[in-house]
């Protein structure tokens, strides 16, 4: 199983399984024994957990004592710097590209011409 950190996407290939409660990501230091890295985590369900017998955990990104925890490889959903850079590029194209030709005044002097 090729695990990735749920927060930054760093490889957790060198980690021994099962993950202990105190394990953290070697890259971003995020806790790893968390709901967001568990195979039972489901953001679309009430309580955000598919395991009905599990106790409710309020903060899904903080370490917990859940006995149902099983890490899942597809926990990392992307985001962070890579997503921010892609979004920034899209905004530059949208707002910073060459302006379309219009008849609207471009400078204050154009606005007050006689």
Helices and strands as residue ranges (DSSP letters): G 35-37, G 46-48, G 73-75, H 80-91, I 92-96, H 108-111
